[in-house]
Amino acid sequence: MTLKSQAPHLRQGSGGRASPKPRGHLIVFEGLDQSGKQTQAERLLAAFRAAGLGAEFLTFPEYTTAIGTEIGHALQGERHYDPDTLQLLYIANRFEFRPRIRQWLDEGRMVVCDRYLASSIAYGEAQGLDAAWLTEIQCRLPQPSLTLLLDIPPAASLTRKQVARDKFERDLPLLGRVRESYLRQAGREAGWVHLDGARDKDAVSAEVLSAVRSRLGLL
């Protein structure tokens, strides 16, 4: 590759020196189903784009791939997998998108995710799996710059979605254990922000933007 072909990947620093393009950020929304993750992720995506920042959106599981399709069958009760096998499918689904996420981050883009690494830890731990193992097998995935936990009571998750629930969404005791795992993760990890997802959508959006500004210096 010639120096000329490399030039678009560099910018001029002080004194005419070329410096690397700033790396993008991976921002993740976590929480129980119906906690408002998708709504807040889409609002943040729109805010980035309105500010002139390149931004992309992913939601996991991503059901359009072969692995994602298999996950969908499992969630609808059409396939049966042990908890560890099912979490390995979830994690493999994320690895399918690792090249794309890396490329976006290298291009300086903002990547907004509805669910990511912590979901496997929360749901896996709730089913008796080892959180350390679930963390270790995901260490080669791009790591989030910021994780926003939208916290709601398990009963609220059931109330907000009355029909078409998958097997996890119908299990109130499981949802309680999932929430406990999320709270543990938020309490011990520096890159997390705990938000009250039961509040008005606009109030939550304001807190999301405040967290992005204070933690990442964006917007």
N, C-alpha and C positions, 0 to 999 in steps of 0.2 A: 504493500500500500504506500502510495506517495505521500509526502507532506501535504500536498494540496488536497488530497482526498480525505485526510484526517482533519483538516481545518474546521469543518462544520461542528465538530465535537468539542472545540475549544473556544474560549473567549479571551479577549485581551485584558490582561491585568495591568497594574501600574507599571510604568516604564516600558510598555510595549510587550511585556512577557505574557505568554499564553497561559491561562489557568483553566482547570477543569470546570465544566458546566456544573452548577449546583445540583446535587442529587435531590430527587423528589422525596415525598413523604408517603408512608402507608398509614392510613387512619382507619381504625376498625370500630364498628359498633357491635357490641355484644349484649346479650340479655335473653330472657325468656321470649317465646313466641308472643306476638301481640304487644310487645313492649314499646313499639314505635321505631324500631331499628331502621326499617326501610324508609319510612317517612323522613326521619332525621338524616339518614345517609343521602337521600335524594336532595334534601334542602341544602346540605353542606356541599354536595356536588355542584348545585346551581350557584351557590355563593362563590365557589372557586372560579367557575367559568365566568361569572359576572365580573370578577376581579381581574380577568384576563389571564388566569392561570390554567394551564393544561390539566385536565382532570379526567379520570376514568373511574368506572363503577363496576364492582363485581359482587355477586351474592353467592354464598356457599350454603348448601351444596349447589353446584352448577349442573343442572339436570340434562343439559344438551349433549354431554359426552357419554361414552359407553359406561364409564364408571358411575357417572351421575344418574343415568337411567337405572342402573342396578340398585343404587341407593333408593331411588323412588319406589321401586318394586318392594324393597324391604320395608320402607316406611308405611306402605299401604297393606302390609301383611301378605304380600304375594311371594315373598322369599323369607327364609329364616336364617339369621346369622347370629352367632354368639356375639356378645358385646365387643370383645377385642377385634374380631373380624370386621364388624360393622365400622368401628372407629378407624381401622386400617383403610377401609374403603373411603371414608370421609377424608382422611389424610392424603390418600392417593389422588383424590379429586383435586385437592389443593396443589399437589405436585404437578398435575397436568397444566396448571396455569403459572407455574413458577417462571418459565422463560418469559412469558408475557409481562408478568409483574416486574421482573428484573429489568426488562427493556424499558418499561414505562418509567421506573424509578431512575434509571440511568439517563433518560431523556429529560429528567427534571420535572416529571409530571406528578400530580397528586393522585394517589390511588385510594379510593374509598371502598371499604368492604362491609357488607352486611354479613356478619359471622366470619370467623377465621380460626386461628390456632386455639384460642381459649374455649371454643365450643366443644372441641374433642375432649379437652381436659375436664370441663364441667359435666358434660353428659357421660363421659367415660367414668369419671370418678363417682358419679351418682349411681353407676351400675357396678361398682366394686373394682374398677380398674385402678392401676397405680398412676397417680398424677405425674410422678417423676418420669416414668416410662413414656407416657403420652407427650410430655414436654421434650424428652430427648429425641424421639423419633421425628419431631417436627423442627429440630434445630437447624436443618439445612434449608428450610423455607425462609423467604424474606421476612424479617421480624418487624412488627409494627413500630412506628414512631410514637403512636398514641392509640390507646384503647379506651373507648367511651362505653361504660357499662350503664345501660338504661334499666334501672332496677324497678321491678313491679312485684307485688305479691303473687304467688302461684295462682290463687283463686281469681285474680284479675285476668290472668292469661286465659283461663277457661271461660270467664264471663265475656271477654271481648271476642272470642271466636266460638260460636255455638255449633257450627256445622263444619263438615269436611276436615275434621281433626285427624292427624296421623296418630300412630300408637303412642308416641311420646307426649303429644299435646293432650291426650286423654288421661294421663297418669298423674294425678295430683301429688301423691307422695314423691314420685320421681322428680317432678318439677320443684318441689321443696328442696330436695337434695342438690339439684342443679343450681338453684339460687344460692345455696350455702357455699357451693364450690366457687361460684362467681365472686361472692363476697370475700372469700378467702384470697382469691387471686388479686382482687382489687386492693385488698389490705396489705399485701406483701410486695406488690410490683410497683416500681416507681413510675412507670409509664401509663398508669391507669387513672381515670377520673370516674368517680361514682356519681351518677345523676339520678334524680327521682323521676322515673319514667311515667309515674302516675299523674304528673302535673300537666297543665295545659300545654298543647303542642308548641305554641309560640314561646312560652316560658322555657321549655326544654331547648328549643332552637337557640334562644339567646344564650343559654348556658353552654351549649355546644360551641358556638362561635367564640365565647369568652375563653373556653378551654383551649381552643385551637390558637387563639391569639397569644395567650399567656404561655402555653407550653411550646409552641412551634414558631411564634413570631409571624404568623400568617394572617391575612385579612385585616 
